[in-house]
Each structure stands twice: as C-alpha cells, then as structure tokens.
C-alpha cells in the first residue's frame, strides 16, 4: 500500500492542517493515501470479508468510471485486444456498472449513501455521519450492515 505520511496537529475538532496559526499542541502522523475503509480494516473495525466487499464495490465503481471526470479524455488510444473474457473495454465498463448497481440495490434503501460516501468517494466516517445528519459513531454500525449485504451480493465468504 502506498504511504503519504504528514504531521498534523491535534485540536478539539481533530487534526489541524499545517499552516494554521493557532497555538502548538500534540501532533499525529497521518497517512493521506489510506482510504477510510483501509483505516477501519487496519484497526480491526472491519474483518477481511467486509473489507474485500468494500474493495470489490470500489473496484467496480472505478472500472465503470462513475467518478466525476474532466471534459476531455487524454487516455492513449489502445489497439483492440480481447481482454478479460473477450470483452471490449466498453463492455467491461458496462459490466462493472451493472455489478455496481446490483450491489447498491442489494444493500438496500438507506444504505447506499454511506456506501457511496465512505467506499467510493473516500469520505471519512465522521464526515459522512455529519453530512447525513446521523449521531456520532453510528456510521460504523450502518456501514458494517451495508458491507455485509454487499459481501452477499459479491458472494464473498
């Protein structure tokens, strides 16, 4: 896993970004390359099955190219090949989109928001809880329920 380590000062609200001119306090080292899902997994809040389910969902999200992009694509033109299972790149993208939509649908109404925010958008759990208007520390439980359903969809044991 890639590591981008930076020092952040601790405040009552959490780590402070460098350049903030307030008084000195304790500092922590933060890995900017670590996803919220990987953070939860590394600290024992998610088991391997739920982590793998989240990674499968994020992988399909990225393969389906659902993230916002620029208006111009600068990808190099590739020669036509028979990639995985003989599908064209467009067919692989459509298949990933269908898997992503199926996993989100299988998770159920009300759980797609936390899945998208934490797994796909890489939003921190406290930030997602605040944006959704949930009580503090409730997101971890809801995320676990959502990831259980996603693991069922992807048949991860």
C-alpha positions as CSV (number, residue, x, y, z in Angstrom):
1,X,0.0,0.0,0.0
2,X,1.3,3.5,-0.9
3,X,2.1,5.7,2.1
4,X,2.0,9.5,2.2
5,X,2.8,10.5,5.7
6,X,2.3,14.0,7.1
7,X,2.3,15.5,10.6
8,X,-0.9,17.1,11.8
9,X,-1.6,19.0,15.0
10,X,-4.4,17.8,17.2
11,X,-7.2,20.1,18.1
12,X,-10.6,19.5,19.8
13,X,-12.0,19.1,16.3
14,X,-9.3,16.6,15.2
15,X,-6.1,17.0,13.2
16,X,-5.3,20.6,12.1
17,X,-3.9,21.3,8.7
18,X,-0.4,22.7,8.6
19,X,-0.2,26.5,8.2
20,X,-2.9,27.1,10.8
21,X,-1.5,29.9,13.0
22,X,-3.0,28.9,16.4
23,X,-1.0,27.7,19.5
24,X,1.1,24.5,19.4
25,X,-0.4,21.2,20.5
26,X,0.3,17.5,20.1
27,X,0.9,16.1,16.6
28,X,0.0,12.9,14.9
29,X,1.2,11.2,11.8
30,X,-1.5,10.8,9.2
31,X,-1.3,8.6,6.0
32,X,-3.1,10.6,3.3
33,X,-3.0,7.6,0.9
34,X,-5.0,5.4,3.3
35,X,-8.7,5.0,2.4
36,X,-11.3,5.2,5.2
37,X,-12.1,1.5,4.5
38,X,-8.5,0.5,4.9
39,X,-8.2,2.6,8.1
40,X,-11.2,0.7,9.6
41,X,-9.8,-2.6,8.5
42,X,-6.3,-1.9,9.8
43,X,-7.7,-1.1,13.2
44,X,-9.9,-4.2,13.5
45,X,-13.2,-2.5,12.9
46,X,-13.9,-4.5,9.7
47,X,-13.0,-8.1,9.1
48,X,-11.4,-9.3,5.9
49,X,-14.7,-10.3,4.3
50,X,-16.2,-6.8,4.7
51,X,-13.0,-5.1,3.6
52,X,-13.0,-7.3,0.5
53,X,-16.6,-6.5,-0.2
54,X,-15.9,-2.8,0.0
55,X,-12.9,-3.1,-2.2
56,X,-14.9,-5.1,-4.8
57,X,-17.6,-2.3,-4.8
58,X,-14.9,0.4,-5.1
59,X,-13.2,-1.5,-7.9
60,X,-16.5,-1.7,-9.9
61,X,-17.1,2.0,-9.2
62,X,-13.8,2.8,-10.7
63,X,-14.0,0.4,-13.6
64,X,-17.4,1.8,-14.5
65,X,-15.8,5.2,-14.5
66,X,-18.6,6.7,-12.4
67,X,-16.4,9.3,-10.7
68,X,-16.6,12.8,-12.0
69,X,-14.1,13.4,-14.7
70,X,-12.8,16.2,-16.9
71,X,-14.5,17.0,-20.2
72,X,-11.5,15.8,-22.3
73,X,-10.0,12.4,-22.0
74,X,-6.3,12.2,-22.6
75,X,-6.0,8.4,-22.4
76,X,-3.8,7.0,-25.1
77,X,-5.6,5.2,-27.9
78,X,-5.2,1.4,-27.4
79,X,-5.2,-1.3,-30.0
80,X,-8.2,-3.5,-29.9
81,X,-7.5,-6.6,-27.8
82,X,-9.5,-9.5,-26.4
83,X,-9.1,-8.6,-22.7
84,X,-10.7,-10.4,-19.8
85,X,-13.2,-13.0,-21.1
86,X,-13.0,-11.5,-24.6
87,X,-14.9,-8.3,-23.7
88,X,-14.1,-4.9,-25.2
89,X,-13.2,-2.0,-22.8
90,X,-16.7,-0.6,-23.2
91,X,-18.3,-4.0,-22.4
92,X,-16.1,-4.3,-19.3
93,X,-17.2,-0.8,-18.3
94,X,-20.9,-1.6,-18.8
95,X,-20.5,-4.9,-16.9
96,X,-18.8,-3.1,-13.9
97,X,-21.7,-0.6,-13.9
98,X,-24.2,-3.4,-13.8
99,X,-22.4,-5.1,-10.9
100,X,-22.1,-1.8,-9.0
101,X,-25.8,-1.0,-9.5
102,X,-26.7,-4.6,-8.4
103,X,-24.5,-4.4,-5.3
104,X,-26.0,-1.0,-4.3
105,X,-29.5,-2.3,-4.9
106,X,-28.8,-5.4,-2.9
107,X,-27.6,-3.3,0.0
108,X,-31.0,-1.8,0.2
109,X,-32.6,1.6,0.6
110,X,-31.0,3.9,3.0
111,X,-27.6,2.2,2.9
112,X,-26.4,3.4,-0.5
113,X,-25.5,6.8,0.9
114,X,-23.0,5.5,3.5
115,X,-21.5,3.1,0.9
116,X,-21.0,5.7,-1.7
117,X,-19.6,8.3,0.7
118,X,-17.1,6.1,2.5
119,X,-16.3,3.3,0.0
120,X,-16.5,5.1,-3.3
121,X,-15.8,8.8,-2.5
122,X,-13.3,8.1,0.2
123,X,-15.1,10.3,2.8
124,X,-14.1,9.8,6.4
125,X,-16.7,8.2,8.6
126,X,-17.2,11.2,10.9
127,X,-17.6,13.5,7.9
128,X,-20.2,11.1,6.3
129,X,-22.1,10.9,9.6
130,X,-22.3,14.7,9.9
131,X,-23.3,15.1,6.2
132,X,-26.1,12.5,6.6
133,X,-27.3,14.0,9.9
134,X,-26.5,10.9,11.9
135,X,-25.4,10.7,15.5
136,X,-21.6,10.4,16.1
137,X,-20.2,6.9,15.9
138,X,-23.4,5.5,14.4
139,X,-21.9,5.2,10.9
140,X,-19.6,2.3,11.7
141,X,-22.5,0.0,12.5
142,X,-24.6,1.1,9.5
143,X,-21.5,0.7,7.2
144,X,-20.9,-2.8,8.6
145,X,-24.6,-3.8,7.8
146,X,-24.3,-2.3,4.3
147,X,-21.0,-4.1,3.7
148,X,-22.5,-7.4,4.9
149,X,-25.1,-7.1,2.2
150,X,-22.5,-6.1,-0.5
151,X,-20.5,-9.2,0.5
152,X,-23.6,-11.4,0.0
153,X,-24.0,-9.8,-3.5
154,X,-20.4,-10.5,-4.5
155,X,-20.6,-14.0,-2.8
156,X,-17.6,-13.2,-0.6
157,X,-17.1,-15.8,2.1
